[in-house]
């Protein structure tokens, strides 16, 4: 039997935490090195990686452009979090929490960080994907905040202990698997009677939630589809397929992506034509 861990009376940072992100985990904030962030020609400068949180914002920007909002043009710069790019002095200036995504509005000289905050900022700025009607707006915000509070259980909880942790431990995996399945059940029951999360309208709540829970029910999240019996959530699956069919979503998930099929990786995006000319399969030919 493994010896039970007994916490010290006072925690001290004395050894690496282990696991996939051990080299970048630390108990203090602030920059580790001086480096300015690049700045392109477009109104929005996005510094990100195509994690679910990063995909929320690139999907939103592509959706805005698809609606004809030319003011939503953006440069998407790749932040390699495994190499510590998020701890540069330039990145910390935009997001003192050193997490992707982070965005800078060059027109208003406004920094925006936290993915939910960025979606809300863009929705307000362009009057899109956030209903004006108070009741529908409240329902949209209900589900946006539901996602912002729920996703950490999925990613930092279940995903960490099931997929990334250096050893498999029964208690945390069981604890977070139960919570993730409860959350999926919440979504499934709601989507049985609603086309989208806020009713009959596609909103920032769907844009925020789809990269996390849509990925889970298609079996791609943490290679845990069978373990979580994701096929059970038929209404979430219907919703996932409906959103996945949107061309702007298909473009958005490619931006700042560094894994998967080469034709689906657009490491940086500086022009709409990049989707046709600068995916990794084209660059490696």
Residue, then its C-alpha position, 0 to 999 in steps of 0.5 A: x500500500x502506498x504511504x499516505x501523503x501528510x501535508x507539511x505544517x507550512x507549504x514550501x516550494x522545494x521540488x517540481x510538481x511533476x507532470x506535463x506542466x512541471x517546468x512552468x508551474x511556480x507559486x509566484x507571478x510576474x515575468x521571468x524574462x524581458x521580451x516585447x510582444x509583436x504588434x501587427x497591423x490590425x485593430x486587435x492583437x491576440x496572443x494565444x494558443x489553440x487550447x479550448x480557452x484560446x479557441x473561444x476568442x478566435x472563433x468569436x473573431x472569425x464569427x464577427x468577420x463573417x457577419x461583416x464586421x471588418x473592424x474585428x480584423x486581428x493578428x493572432x500571435x502564437x504563445x508557446x505556453x510549454x516554453x514559458x512565452x506567457x511569462x515574458x515582460x510583454x505578455x505580463x503587461x497584457x495579462x498579469x495572470x500569465x494565462x492565454x488568451x490575452x488581447x490588446x485593442x490598438x484602437x482604444x489602447x485597452x488590454x483584455x484578458x480572461x477568455x470570458x471577458x474578451x468574449x463579452x468585450x467583443x460582443x459589446x463592442x460590435x453588438x453581436x452574439x449578445x442579445x439586447x433583450x434583458x431576459x435573453x441577455x441574462x440567460x446568455x450571461x447565466x450560461x457564460x458564467x456557468x462555463x467559466x465556473x465549470x470548465x476548471x473542473x473539466x480541465x484543471x480537475x478531471x483533465x489534469x488528474x486523468x491525463x496529465x498527472x504523473x501518476x493515476x490516483x483514484x480519489x481525484x479521478x473519481x471526484x472530478x469524473x463524477x462532476x464532469x458527468x454531472x455538468x454534461x447532464x446539466x447541458x444535455x437536459x437543457x439542450x433537450x428543450x433549447x436549440x442553443x444555450x440561451x434558447x433559439x439564438x447562437x450567442x457568446x455562451x455557445x462560443x465559450x462552451x463548445x470548445x470545452x464540452x463539444x470536444x468532450x462529447x466527441x471523444x477528443x477531450x483527454x482521450x476520455x470519451x469511453x471512460x466518461x460514456x460521452x455517447x450518452x449525451x445525445x442532445x449535447x452531441x446534436x448541439x456540438x455538430x450544429x456548431x461544428x458545421x459553422x464555417x467561422x468555427x472551422x476557421x477559428x479552431x485552426x488559429x494558433x493550433x500546433x497539434x493534429x493534422x497539418x492542414x488544420x494548423x495555422x500557427x499565426x493568423x495575420x490575414x484571411x488568406x492565411x487559411x488558404x496559404x499558410x497552414x502547416x501542410x502548405x508551409x512544409x511542401 
